[in-house]
């Protein structure tokens, strides 16, 4: 079963509110639209702390799985963004106070500097807001409305850790978004069967643990693959018959190994959470350990164990629980790695930066070989390395001629149309990593290139060469 990827800029707040038991409360506070705001069709505007936010770069998606509308507006010149989410959209007024009562309805502001730590209209952080849908056209799939919200976030230091005040409490930053309006924004419909809703144990995922020595038997398990910024994450949420919850968040590309858990996450950290469903806070790992024992990218399987001491990171709830003997099995994951090929080197001390990298394969003397060719179409240069496909991690001497098929060769052409091709007279190729299942290979190289025909006496020095490519 394919699992859906989606952008969820407010993921870090799940440790505070995802499992909260909230009663439905009336919308409180004032959210004034102090003057009439007029925007053109397809336009989105607002004020952020009095500064104008205006853009035509707006997308809207309605997911039929949960009937949630997400409107995303981005200012390309600054990287700022505003994201609005609302359940069951219709012409009406909606409370955007995340977590009171809805765990979906929200307004988020991304400042363009640290978009992995957004400001969100979360109740737990003092946020609030409202959205009024003034037009909901299902014939043309267009939506119009107005909004305002107060958004907050926990201030993080350069290492991603919460900054605390003199009393040891996290420092909260706030941004007020007012006079928001959008006009006839076209929305698309996502009618896939899974938009972050998890698999509800449909693929036989497993999660078990003991909570203070008592068995936690999962009745439902939801496994979701998400993307936070540029980080691919896996989130596992298990509920038992009493509504108690255990959650694990970890980066998708961890691999096999032992990893410490964090206490507070911005959505990209390894963290464990427990909620007793008794009105208390989420208790997060402090400390905790996650061990990945199996990581199979071909079959899409991850297995592991975990344990953590759960406590309230904001010191509101004094409860402490011990989560022990935890283990999990996740199946049918999409663990394919999308690789952006990189290739660079210095040619006679001048940086060679290609705008095209091509990986091809051929066979010589029964040996399957890989050819990585990089071109700079502006300077008309070409640089490449050739080696057997069955190469392993290690350092190898480079040669000039292909004789048996096992040779490692470097090539350099100063002018693709008007010069000889120079080959590695001496040099080394180092393979630093090679995943034969995914075909991702990484390494470095340096060589002295000569014209083996002897027609051109020039000698070229290739140094500081590095590459990362995927062999299909």
C-alpha positions as a Markdown table, in Angstrom:
| # | Residue | x | y | z |
|---|---|---|---|---|
| 1 | Unk | 0.0 | 0.0 | 0.0 |
| 2 | Unk | 1.5 | 3.3 | -1.0 |
| 3 | Unk | 1.7 | 5.8 | 1.9 |
| 4 | Unk | 1.1 | 9.5 | 1.1 |
| 5 | Unk | 3.7 | 12.2 | 1.6 |
| 6 | Unk | 2.5 | 15.6 | 2.6 |
| 7 | Unk | 3.9 | 18.9 | 4.0 |
| 8 | Unk | 2.9 | 19.5 | 7.6 |
| 9 | Unk | 4.6 | 22.6 | 8.9 |
| 10 | Unk | 2.8 | 22.3 | 12.3 |
| 11 | Unk | 4.1 | 18.8 | 13.1 |
| 12 | Unk | 6.2 | 20.0 | 16.0 |
| 13 | Unk | 3.1 | 20.9 | 18.0 |
| 14 | Unk | 1.8 | 17.4 | 18.0 |
| 15 | Unk | 3.9 | 16.7 | 21.1 |
| 16 | Unk | 1.7 | 19.3 | 22.8 |
| 17 | Unk | -1.8 | 18.8 | 21.5 |
| 18 | Unk | -2.1 | 15.7 | 19.2 |
| 19 | Unk | -3.6 | 13.5 | 21.9 |
| 20 | Unk | -5.2 | 16.2 | 24.1 |
| 21 | Unk | -8.8 | 15.7 | 25.2 |
| 22 | Unk | -10.5 | 19.0 | 24.5 |
| 23 | Unk | -14.1 | 20.0 | 24.9 |
| 24 | Unk | -15.9 | 22.0 | 22.4 |
| 25 | Unk | -15.7 | 25.7 | 23.5 |
| 26 | Unk | -17.1 | 28.8 | 22.0 |
| 27 | Unk | -14.8 | 31.1 | 20.1 |
| 28 | Unk | -13.4 | 33.8 | 22.4 |
| 29 | Unk | -11.5 | 37.0 | 21.8 |
| 30 | Unk | -11.8 | 39.6 | 19.2 |
| 31 | Unk | -10.4 | 39.3 | 15.7 |
| 32 | Unk | -11.1 | 42.7 | 14.1 |
| 33 | Unk | -11.0 | 43.4 | 10.4 |
| 34 | Unk | -10.3 | 47.1 | 11.0 |
| 35 | Unk | -10.7 | 48.2 | 7.4 |
| 36 | Unk | -12.1 | 46.7 | 4.2 |
| 37 | Unk | -9.4 | 44.7 | 2.4 |
| 38 | Unk | -9.9 | 44.2 | -1.3 |
| 39 | Unk | -7.8 | 41.7 | -3.3 |
| 40 | Unk | -7.9 | 40.7 | -6.9 |
| 41 | Unk | -9.1 | 37.3 | -8.1 |
| 42 | Unk | -6.4 | 34.7 | -7.3 |
| 43 | Unk | -4.7 | 37.0 | -4.8 |
| 44 | Unk | -3.9 | 36.6 | -1.1 |
| 45 | Unk | -2.9 | 39.3 | 1.3 |
| 46 | Unk | -2.6 | 40.0 | 5.1 |
| 47 | Unk | -0.6 | 42.0 | 7.6 |
| 48 | Unk | 2.0 | 40.3 | 9.7 |
| 49 | Unk | 2.8 | 42.5 | 12.7 |
| 50 | Unk | 1.7 | 45.5 | 10.5 |
| 51 | Unk | 3.9 | 44.5 | 7.6 |
| 52 | Unk | 2.2 | 43.7 | 4.2 |
| 53 | Unk | 2.1 | 40.1 | 3.0 |
| 54 | Unk | 0.7 | 40.0 | -0.5 |
| 55 | Unk | 1.1 | 37.3 | -3.2 |
| 56 | Unk | -0.5 | 35.6 | -6.1 |
| 57 | Unk | 1.5 | 32.4 | -5.4 |
| 58 | Unk | -1.4 | 30.6 | -3.7 |
| 59 | Unk | -2.4 | 26.9 | -3.8 |
| 60 | Unk | -5.4 | 25.2 | -2.2 |
| 61 | Unk | -6.1 | 21.5 | -1.8 |
| 62 | Unk | -9.3 | 19.8 | -0.5 |
| 63 | Unk | -8.6 | 16.3 | 0.7 |
| 64 | Unk | -11.7 | 14.2 | 0.5 |
| 65 | Unk | -10.4 | 11.6 | 2.9 |
| 66 | Unk | -10.9 | 14.0 | 5.9 |
| 67 | Unk | -12.6 | 16.9 | 4.1 |
| 68 | Unk | -9.9 | 19.3 | 5.0 |
| 69 | Unk | -9.1 | 22.5 | 3.0 |
| 70 | Unk | -5.4 | 23.7 | 3.1 |
| 71 | Unk | -4.6 | 27.1 | 1.6 |
| 72 | Unk | -0.9 | 27.9 | 1.2 |
| 73 | Unk | 0.4 | 31.3 | 0.2 |
| 74 | Unk | 4.1 | 31.9 | -0.4 |
| 75 | Unk | 6.1 | 35.1 | -0.9 |
| 76 | Unk | 8.8 | 34.0 | -3.3 |
| 77 | Unk | 11.1 | 37.0 | -2.6 |
| 78 | Unk | 11.3 | 36.4 | 1.1 |
| 79 | Unk | 10.4 | 32.8 | 1.6 |
| 80 | Unk | 7.5 | 33.8 | 4.0 |
| 81 | Unk | 4.4 | 31.7 | 3.9 |
| 82 | Unk | 0.9 | 31.6 | 5.5 |
| 83 | Unk | -0.9 | 28.3 | 5.8 |
| 84 | Unk | -4.6 | 28.0 | 6.7 |
| 85 | Unk | -6.3 | 24.7 | 7.5 |
| 86 | Unk | -10.0 | 24.1 | 8.1 |
| 87 | Unk | -12.2 | 21.0 | 8.4 |
| 88 | Unk | -15.5 | 20.7 | 6.5 |
| 89 | Unk | -15.3 | 23.9 | 4.5 |
| 90 | Unk | -18.5 | 25.7 | 3.7 |
| 91 | Unk | -19.6 | 29.4 | 3.8 |
| 92 | Unk | -19.2 | 29.8 | 7.6 |
| 93 | Unk | -16.9 | 31.2 | 10.3 |
| 94 | Unk | -14.4 | 28.7 | 11.8 |
| 95 | Unk | -12.3 | 28.8 | 14.9 |
| 96 | Unk | -8.6 | 28.6 | 14.0 |
| 97 | Unk | -7.4 | 27.9 | 17.6 |
| 98 | Unk | -5.5 | 24.7 | 17.1 |
| 99 | Unk | -6.3 | 22.2 | 19.8 |
| 100 | Unk | -9.4 | 24.0 | 21.1 |
| 101 | Unk | -11.4 | 22.2 | 20.0 |
| 102 | Unk | -10.1 | 21.1 | 16.6 |
| 103 | Unk | -6.8 | 19.3 | 16.1 |
| 104 | Unk | -6.8 | 20.5 | 12.4 |
| 105 | Unk | -8.1 | 24.0 | 12.1 |
| 106 | Unk | -5.2 | 26.4 | 12.3 |
| 107 | Unk | -3.3 | 29.3 | 10.9 |
| 108 | Unk | 0.5 | 29.2 | 10.5 |
| 109 | Unk | 3.1 | 31.8 | 9.6 |
| 110 | Unk | 6.5 | 30.9 | 8.3 |
| 111 | Unk | 9.0 | 33.7 | 8.6 |
| 112 | Unk | 11.3 | 32.6 | 5.7 |
| 113 | Unk | 14.3 | 32.3 | 8.0 |
| 114 | Unk | 13.5 | 29.2 | 10.0 |
| 115 | Unk | 10.5 | 27.6 | 8.2 |
| 116 | Unk | 11.0 | 24.4 | 10.2 |
| 117 | Unk | 9.9 | 26.2 | 13.3 |
| 118 | Unk | 6.6 | 28.0 | 12.3 |
| 119 | Unk | 4.4 | 30.3 | 14.3 |
| 120 | Unk | 1.1 | 28.5 | 14.8 |
| 121 | Unk | -2.3 | 29.5 | 16.3 |
| 122 | Unk | -2.0 | 26.8 | 19.0 |
| 123 | Unk | -4.2 | 27.0 | 22.1 |
| 124 | Unk | -1.4 | 25.6 | 24.3 |
| 125 | Unk | 0.9 | 28.4 | 23.2 |
| 126 | Unk | -1.7 | 31.2 | 23.6 |
| 127 | Unk | -2.7 | 31.2 | 20.0 |
| 128 | Unk | -6.1 | 31.9 | 18.6 |
| 129 | Unk | -7.9 | 33.0 | 15.4 |
| 130 | Unk | -10.8 | 32.7 | 13.0 |
| 131 | Unk | -11.5 | 32.2 | 9.3 |
| 132 | Unk | -14.6 | 33.2 | 7.5 |
| 133 | Unk | -15.3 | 31.5 | 4.1 |
| 134 | Unk | -17.4 | 33.9 | 2.2 |
| 135 | Unk | -17.5 | 31.9 | -1.1 |
| 136 | Unk | -17.4 | 28.2 | -1.7 |
| 137 | Unk | -17.9 | 27.4 | -5.4 |
| 138 | Unk | -17.9 | 23.7 | -6.0 |
| 139 | Unk | -18.7 | 24.1 | -9.6 |
| 140 | Unk | -15.6 | 26.1 | -10.4 |
| 141 | Unk | -13.6 | 24.9 | -7.4 |
| 142 | Unk | -12.9 | 28.3 | -6.1 |
| 143 | Unk | -12.8 | 29.7 | -2.5 |
| 144 | Unk | -12.8 | 33.2 | -1.0 |
| 145 | Unk | -12.6 | 34.3 | 2.6 |
| 146 | Unk | -11.0 | 36.5 | 5.3 |
| 147 | Unk | -9.0 | 35.6 | 8.4 |
| 148 | Unk | -6.9 | 36.7 | 11.3 |
| 149 | Unk | -4.9 | 34.8 | 13.9 |
| 150 | Unk | -2.4 | 35.1 | 16.7 |
| 151 | Unk | 0.4 | 32.6 | 16.2 |
| 152 | Unk | 3.2 | 31.5 | 18.5 |
| 153 | Unk | 6.2 | 29.2 | 18.6 |
| 154 | Unk | 8.9 | 28.0 | 21.0 |
| 155 | Unk | 12.1 | 29.9 | 20.5 |
| 156 | Unk | 14.9 | 27.5 | 19.5 |
| 157 | Unk | 18.7 | 28.0 | 19.7 |
| 158 | Unk | 21.2 | 27.3 | 16.9 |
| 159 | Unk | 21.2 | 23.6 | 17.9 |
| 160 | Unk | 17.4 | 23.3 | 17.7 |
| 161 | Unk | 17.0 | 23.2 | 21.5 |
| 162 | Unk | 14.3 | 25.4 | 23.3 |
| 163 | Unk | 15.6 | 28.7 | 24.8 |
| 164 | Unk | 14.4 | 29.1 | 28.4 |
| 165 | Unk | 13.9 | 32.1 | 30.6 |
| 166 | Unk | 15.2 | 32.7 | 34.1 |
| 167 | Unk | 12.6 | 30.4 | 35.5 |
| 168 | Unk | 13.5 | 27.6 | 33.1 |
| 169 | Unk | 10.3 | 28.0 | 31.0 |
| 170 | Unk | 10.5 | 28.0 | 27.2 |
| 171 | Unk | 10.5 | 31.4 | 25.6 |
| 172 | Unk | 7.5 | 31.9 | 23.4 |
| 173 | Unk | 7.6 | 34.2 | 20.3 |
| 174 | Unk | 4.3 | 35.6 | 18.9 |
| 175 | Unk | 3.3 | 37.0 | 15.5 |
| 176 | Unk | -0.1 | 38.6 | 14.9 |
| 177 | Unk | -1.6 | 38.1 | 11.4 |
| 178 | Unk | -4.5 | 40.5 | 10.7 |
| 179 | Unk | -6.6 | 41.8 | 7.8 |
| 180 | Unk | -6.2 | 38.6 | 5.9 |
| 181 | Unk | -8.2 | 38.0 | 2.8 |
| 182 | Unk | -8.1 | 35.8 | -0.3 |
| 183 | Unk | -10.3 | 36.0 | -3.4 |
| 184 | Unk | -11.4 | 33.2 | -5.7 |
| 185 | Unk | -8.5 | 30.9 | -5.1 |
| 186 | Unk | -8.7 | 27.8 | -7.2 |
| 187 | Unk | -8.6 | 24.6 | -5.2 |
| 188 | Unk | -7.7 | 21.1 | -6.4 |
| 189 | Unk | -9.3 | 17.9 | -5.0 |
| 190 | Unk | -7.1 | 15.1 | -3.5 |
| 191 | Unk | -9.3 | 12.1 | -3.6 |
| 192 | Unk | -6.6 | 9.5 | -2.7 |
| 193 | Unk | -7.6 | 7.1 | 0.1 |
| 194 | Unk | -4.8 | 8.1 | 2.5 |
| 195 | Unk | -3.6 | 11.7 | 3.2 |
| 196 | Unk | -1.7 | 11.2 | 6.4 |
| 197 | Unk | -4.5 | 9.3 | 8.0 |
| 198 | Unk | -2.2 | 6.3 | 8.6 |
| 199 | Unk | -2.9 | 2.7 | 7.8 |
| 200 | Unk | -5.1 | 1.8 | 10.8 |
| 201 | Unk | -3.1 | -1.4 | 11.1 |
| 202 | Unk | -4.3 | -2.5 | 7.7 |
| 203 | Unk | -0.8 | -3.6 | 6.8 |
| 204 | Unk | -0.2 | -5.6 | 10.0 |
| 205 | Unk | 2.0 | -2.9 | 11.6 |
| 206 | Unk | 2.9 | -3.8 | 15.2 |
| 207 | Unk | 3.6 | -1.7 | 18.3 |
| 208 | Unk | 3.9 | -3.0 | 21.9 |
| 209 | Unk | 5.3 | -1.6 | 25.1 |
| 210 | Unk | 4.8 | -1.6 | 28.9 |
| 211 | Unk | 3.7 | 1.5 | 30.6 |
| 212 | Unk | 4.9 | 1.4 | 34.2 |
| 213 | Unk | 5.0 | -2.4 | 33.9 |
| 214 | Unk | 1.5 | -2.7 | 32.4 |
| 215 | Unk | 1.1 | -4.1 | 28.9 |
| 216 | Unk | 0.1 | -1.5 | 26.3 |
| 217 | Unk | -1.9 | -3.5 | 23.7 |
| 218 | Unk | -2.5 | -1.4 | 20.5 |
| 219 | Unk | -6.0 | -1.5 | 19.2 |
| 220 | Unk | -5.2 | 0.9 | 16.2 |
| 221 | Unk | -1.8 | 1.8 | 14.7 |
| 222 | Unk | -1.4 | 4.7 | 12.3 |
| 223 | Unk | 1.9 | 5.0 | 10.4 |
| 224 | Unk | 2.4 | 8.1 | 8.4 |
| 225 | Unk | 5.3 | 9.3 | 6.2 |
| 226 | Unk | 5.6 | 13.1 | 6.2 |
| 227 | Unk | 7.9 | 15.7 | 4.9 |
| 228 | Unk | 8.9 | 18.5 | 7.2 |
| 229 | Unk | 10.9 | 21.1 | 5.4 |
| 230 | Unk | 13.5 | 18.9 | 3.6 |
| 231 | Unk | 13.3 | 16.1 | 6.2 |
| 232 | Unk | 11.4 | 12.9 | 5.4 |
| 233 | Unk | 9.8 | 11.6 | 8.7 |
| 234 | Unk | 8.0 | 8.6 | 9.9 |
| 235 | Unk | 5.3 | 9.0 | 12.6 |
| 236 | Unk | 3.7 | 6.0 | 14.4 |
| 237 | Unk | 0.7 | 6.5 | 16.7 |
| 238 | Unk | -0.8 | 3.6 | 18.6 |
| 239 | Unk | -4.0 | 3.7 | 20.7 |
| 240 | Unk | -5.3 | 1.1 | 23.1 |
| 241 | Unk | -8.9 | 0.4 | 24.1 |
| 242 | Unk | -8.7 | 3.0 | 26.9 |
| 243 | Unk | -7.6 | 5.7 | 24.4 |
| 244 | Unk | -4.1 | 5.9 | 25.8 |
| 245 | Unk | -1.5 | 6.7 | 23.2 |
| 246 | Unk | 2.1 | 6.0 | 22.3 |
| 247 | Unk | 3.8 | 7.9 | 19.5 |
| 248 | Unk | 7.2 | 7.6 | 17.8 |
| 249 | Unk | 8.6 | 10.2 | 15.4 |
| 250 | Unk | 11.9 | 9.6 | 13.6 |
| 251 | Unk | 13.7 | 10.5 | 10.4 |
| 252 | Unk | 12.9 | 8.1 | 7.6 |
| 253 | Unk | 16.6 | 7.5 | 6.6 |
| 254 | Unk | 18.0 | 6.5 | 10.0 |
| 255 | Unk | 19.0 | 3.0 | 9.0 |
| 256 | Unk | 20.1 | 0.3 | 11.4 |
| 257 | Unk | 21.6 | 1.6 | 14.7 |
| 258 | Unk | 21.0 | 3.0 | 18.2 |
| 259 | Unk | 19.7 | 6.6 | 18.5 |
| 260 | Unk | 18.9 | 8.9 | 21.5 |
| 261 | Unk | 15.5 | 10.5 | 21.7 |
| 262 | Unk | 14.8 | 14.2 | 22.2 |
| 263 | Unk | 12.5 | 15.9 | 24.7 |
| 264 | Unk | 11.1 | 18.6 | 22.4 |
| 265 | Unk | 10.9 | 18.3 | 18.6 |
| 266 | Unk | 10.5 | 20.7 | 15.7 |
| 267 | Unk | 9.1 | 17.8 | 13.7 |
| 268 | Unk | 12.4 | 16.5 | 12.5 |
| 269 | Unk | 13.8 | 14.9 | 15.7 |
| 270 | Unk | 13.6 | 11.4 | 17.2 |
| 271 | Unk | 11.0 | 11.6 | 20.0 |
| 272 | Unk | 8.7 | 9.3 | 22.0 |
| 273 | Unk | 5.4 | 10.5 | 23.4 |
| 274 | Unk | 2.8 | 9.0 | 25.8 |
| 275 | Unk | -0.7 | 10.3 | 26.7 |
| 276 | Unk | -2.9 | 8.7 | 29.3 |
| 277 | Unk | -6.1 | 10.1 | 27.9 |
| 278 | Unk | -7.0 | 11.5 | 31.3 |
| 279 | Unk | -6.8 | 15.2 | 30.6 |
| 280 | Unk | -3.0 | 15.5 | 31.3 |
| 281 | Unk | -0.3 | 16.7 | 29.1 |
| 282 | Unk | 1.7 | 14.7 | 26.5 |
| 283 | Unk | 4.7 | 13.2 | 28.3 |
| 284 | Unk | 7.8 | 13.1 | 26.0 |
| 285 | Unk | 11.0 | 11.1 | 26.1 |
| 286 | Unk | 13.5 | 12.4 | 28.7 |
| 287 | Unk | 15.6 | 10.4 | 28.2 |
| 288 | Unk | 14.9 | 7.7 | 25.7 |
| 289 | Unk | 16.4 | 5.4 | 23.1 |
| 290 | Unk | 15.3 | 4.1 | 19.7 |
| 291 | Unk | 17.0 | 1.1 | 18.2 |
| 292 | Unk | 16.4 | 0.2 | 14.5 |
| 293 | Unk | 17.1 | -3.5 | 14.1 |
| 294 | Unk | 15.9 | -4.0 | 10.5 |
| 295 | Unk | 15.8 | -1.4 | 7.7 |
| 296 | Unk | 14.8 | -2.9 | 4.3 |
| 297 | Unk | 14.4 | -0.4 | 1.6 |
| 298 | Unk | 13.4 | -3.0 | -1.0 |
| 299 | Unk | 10.5 | -4.5 | 0.9 |
| 300 | Unk | 9.7 | -1.3 | 2.8 |
| 301 | Unk | 10.1 | -2.7 | 6.3 |
| 302 | Unk | 11.5 | -1.1 | 9.4 |
| 303 | Unk | 11.7 | -3.0 | 12.8 |
| 304 | Unk | 13.0 | -1.8 | 16.1 |
| 305 | Unk | 12.8 | -1.4 | 19.8 |
| 306 | Unk | 12.4 | 1.6 | 22.1 |
| 307 | Unk | 12.2 | 2.8 | 25.7 |
| 308 | Unk | 11.8 | 6.1 | 27.3 |
| 309 | Unk | 11.0 | 8.0 | 30.5 |
| 310 | Unk | 8.0 | 10.2 | 29.8 |
| 311 | Unk | 7.6 | 13.6 | 31.4 |
| 312 | Unk | 6.0 | 17.0 | 30.5 |
| 313 | Unk | 8.6 | 19.2 | 28.7 |
| 314 | Unk | 6.8 | 22.3 | 29.9 |
| 315 | Unk | 6.6 | 21.2 | 33.5 |
| 316 | Unk | 2.8 | 21.6 | 33.7 |
| 317 | Unk | 2.1 | 18.0 | 34.5 |
| 318 | Unk | 4.2 | 16.4 | 37.3 |
| 319 | Unk | 3.4 | 12.8 | 36.1 |
| 320 | Unk | 6.3 | 10.6 | 35.1 |
| 321 | Unk | 5.9 | 7.2 | 33.3 |
| 322 | Unk | 8.3 | 4.5 | 32.3 |
| 323 | Unk | 7.9 | 3.1 | 28.8 |
| 324 | Unk | 9.8 | -0.2 | 28.6 |
| 325 | Unk | 10.1 | -3.3 | 26.4 |
| 326 | Unk | 8.8 | -1.3 | 23.4 |
| 327 | Unk | 9.0 | -2.9 | 20.0 |
| 328 | Unk | 7.5 | -2.1 | 16.6 |
| 329 | Unk | 7.3 | -3.5 | 13.1 |
| 330 | Unk | 6.3 | -1.3 | 10.1 |
| 331 | Unk | 5.4 | -2.6 | 6.7 |
| 332 | Unk | 4.8 | -1.4 | 3.2 |
| 333 | Unk | 6.7 | 1.8 | 3.7 |
| 334 | Unk | 8.0 | 3.8 | 0.7 |
| 335 | Unk | 11.7 | 4.1 | 1.5 |
| 336 | Unk | 12.9 | 5.0 | -2.0 |
| 337 | Unk | 15.6 | 7.6 | -1.8 |
| 338 | Unk | 15.4 | 10.5 | -4.3 |
| 339 | Unk | 19.0 | 11.4 | -5.1 |
| 340 | Unk | 20.1 | 14.7 | -6.5 |
| 341 | Unk | 23.3 | 13.9 | -8.4 |
| 342 | Unk | 26.3 | 15.9 | -7.3 |
| 343 | Unk | 29.7 | 16.0 | -9.1 |
| 344 | Unk | 32.5 | 18.6 | -8.7 |
| 345 | Unk | 36.3 | 18.8 | -9.0 |
| 346 | Unk | 39.2 | 21.2 | -9.5 |
| 347 | Unk | 40.8 | 21.1 | -13.0 |
| 348 | Unk | 44.2 | 22.7 | -12.9 |
| 349 | Unk | 43.2 | 24.4 | -9.6 |
| 350 | Unk | 40.1 | 25.9 | -11.3 |
| 351 | Unk | 36.7 | 24.7 | -10.0 |
| 352 | Unk | 34.7 | 22.5 | -12.5 |
| 353 | Unk | 31.0 | 22.8 | -11.8 |
| 354 | Unk | 28.9 | 20.8 | -14.3 |
| 355 | Unk | 25.3 | 21.6 | -15.3 |
| 356 | Unk | 24.7 | 18.0 | -16.4 |
| 357 | Unk | 25.5 | 14.7 | -14.8 |
| 358 | Unk | 24.7 | 11.5 | -16.7 |
| 359 | Unk | 25.1 | 7.9 | -15.3 |
| 360 | Unk | 25.2 | 5.1 | -17.9 |
| 361 | Unk | 26.1 | 1.5 | -17.9 |
| 362 | Unk | 27.8 | -0.9 | -20.4 |
| 363 | Unk | 29.5 | -4.2 | -20.5 |
| 364 | Unk | 33.2 | -4.9 | -21.4 |
| 365 | Unk | 34.7 | -8.3 | -21.5 |
| 366 | Unk | 31.7 | -9.6 | -19.5 |
| 367 | Unk | 32.1 | -7.0 | -16.8 |
| 368 | Unk | 29.2 | -4.6 | -16.1 |
| 369 | Unk | 30.6 | -1.1 | -15.8 |
| 370 | Unk | 29.4 | 2.3 | -14.7 |
| 371 | Unk | 30.2 | 5.6 | -16.5 |
| 372 | Unk | 29.6 | 8.9 | -14.7 |
| 373 | Unk | 30.0 | 11.8 | -17.1 |
| 374 | Unk | 29.7 | 15.4 | -16.1 |
| 375 | Unk | 29.5 | 18.3 | -18.5 |
| 376 | Unk | 29.7 | 22.0 | -18.3 |
| 377 | Unk | 27.8 | 23.2 | -21.4 |
| 378 | Unk | 29.1 | 26.8 | -20.9 |
| 379 | Unk | 32.8 | 26.0 | -21.0 |
| 380 | Unk | 32.3 | 22.8 | -23.2 |
| 381 | Unk | 34.3 | 20.7 | -20.7 |
| 382 | Unk | 33.6 | 17.1 | -19.8 |
| 383 | Unk | 34.9 | 15.2 | -16.8 |
| 384 | Unk | 34.1 | 11.6 | -15.9 |
| 385 | Unk | 35.0 | 8.4 | -14.0 |
| 386 | Unk | 34.5 | 4.8 | -15.1 |
| 387 | Unk | 34.5 | 1.7 | -12.9 |
| 388 | Unk | 33.0 | -1.8 | -12.5 |
| 389 | Unk | 29.5 | -1.9 | -11.2 |
| 390 | Unk | 30.5 | -4.5 | -8.6 |
| 391 | Unk | 33.0 | -2.2 | -7.0 |
| 392 | Unk | 33.0 | -2.1 | -3.2 |
| 393 | Unk | 33.9 | 0.5 | -0.6 |
| 394 | Unk | 37.7 | 1.2 | -0.7 |
| 395 | Unk | 40.4 | 3.1 | -2.5 |
| 396 | Unk | 41.6 | 2.0 | -6.0 |
| 397 | Unk | 44.4 | 3.0 | -8.3 |
| 398 | Unk | 43.3 | 4.6 | -11.6 |
| 399 | Unk | 44.6 | 3.6 | -15.0 |
| 400 | Unk | 44.5 | 4.9 | -18.5 |
| 401 | Unk | 43.3 | 2.0 | -20.7 |
| 402 | Unk | 40.5 | -0.5 | -20.5 |
| 403 | Unk | 41.9 | -4.0 | -20.8 |
| 404 | Unk | 40.1 | -6.5 | -18.6 |
| 405 | Unk | 37.0 | -4.5 | -17.6 |
| 406 | Unk | 38.1 | -4.2 | -14.0 |
| 407 | Unk | 39.9 | -0.9 | -14.5 |
| 408 | Unk | 39.1 | 2.4 | -12.8 |
| 409 | Unk | 39.6 | 5.3 | -15.3 |
| 410 | Unk | 39.3 | 9.0 | -15.2 |
| 411 | Unk | 38.7 | 11.1 | -18.3 |
| 412 | Unk | 38.9 | 14.8 | -19.0 |
| 413 | Unk | 38.1 | 16.7 | -22.2 |
| 414 | Unk | 39.0 | 20.4 | -22.2 |
| 415 | Unk | 36.8 | 21.1 | -25.3 |
| 416 | Unk | 34.3 | 18.5 | -26.3 |
| 417 | Unk | 34.4 | 19.4 | -30.0 |
| 418 | Unk | 38.0 | 20.6 | -30.5 |
| 419 | Unk | 40.4 | 18.8 | -28.2 |
| 420 | Unk | 41.7 | 15.3 | -27.3 |
| 421 | Unk | 40.3 | 13.3 | -24.4 |
| 422 | Unk | 42.8 | 13.0 | -21.6 |
| 423 | Unk | 42.9 | 9.9 | -19.4 |
| 424 | Unk | 44.1 | 9.1 | -15.9 |
| 425 | Unk | 47.8 | 8.3 | -16.1 |
| 426 | Unk | 48.0 | 8.1 | -12.3 |
| 427 | Unk | 45.3 | 8.7 | -9.7 |
| 428 | Unk | 43.0 | 7.2 | -7.1 |
| 429 | Unk | 39.3 | 6.5 | -6.9 |
| 430 | Unk | 37.8 | 6.2 | -3.4 |
| 431 | Unk | 34.3 | 4.7 | -2.8 |
| 432 | Unk | 33.1 | 5.9 | 0.5 |
| 433 | Unk | 29.6 | 4.5 | 0.5 |
| 434 | Unk | 27.6 | 2.2 | -1.9 |
| 435 | Unk | 24.1 | 0.9 | -1.3 |
| 436 | Unk | 23.7 | -1.8 | -3.8 |
| 437 | Unk | 19.9 | -2.1 | -3.1 |
| 438 | Unk | 19.2 | 1.6 | -3.9 |
| 439 | Unk | 22.2 | 2.1 | -6.3 |
| 440 | Unk | 23.3 | 5.2 | -4.4 |
| 441 | Unk | 27.1 | 5.5 | -4.5 |
| 442 | Unk | 29.3 | 8.2 | -3.1 |
| 443 | Unk | 33.1 | 8.8 | -3.5 |
| 444 | Unk | 36.0 | 11.0 | -4.3 |
| 445 | Unk | 38.8 | 11.0 | -6.9 |
| 446 | Unk | 41.9 | 12.7 | -8.1 |
| 447 | Unk | 44.1 | 11.9 | -11.1 |
| 448 | Unk | 46.7 | 13.2 | -13.6 |
| 449 | Unk | 45.3 | 13.2 | -17.1 |
| 450 | Unk | 47.4 | 12.8 | -20.3 |
| 451 | Unk | 46.7 | 12.2 | -24.0 |
| 452 | Unk | 47.5 | 8.5 | -24.3 |
| 453 | Unk | 48.0 | 9.0 | -28.1 |
| 454 | Unk | 50.9 | 11.4 | -27.4 |
| 455 | Unk | 49.5 | 14.0 | -29.8 |
| 456 | Unk | 48.9 | 16.6 | -27.1 |
| 457 | Unk | 51.7 | 17.0 | -24.6 |
| 458 | Unk | 49.6 | 18.9 | -22.0 |
| 459 | Unk | 49.1 | 17.4 | -18.6 |
| 460 | Unk | 46.0 | 18.2 | -16.6 |
| 461 | Unk | 45.7 | 17.9 | -12.8 |
| 462 | Unk | 42.2 | 16.8 | -11.5 |
| 463 | Unk | 42.0 | 17.3 | -7.7 |
| 464 | Unk | 39.3 | 17.5 | -5.0 |
| 465 | Unk | 36.8 | 15.4 | -7.0 |
| 466 | Unk | 33.7 | 14.3 | -5.3 |
| 467 | Unk | 30.4 | 12.6 | -6.5 |
| 468 | Unk | 27.1 | 11.3 | -5.3 |
| 469 | Unk | 24.9 | 9.6 | -7.9 |
| 470 | Unk | 22.3 | 6.8 | -8.2 |
| 471 | Unk | 23.0 | 3.8 | -10.5 |
| 472 | Unk | 19.7 | 2.7 | -11.9 |
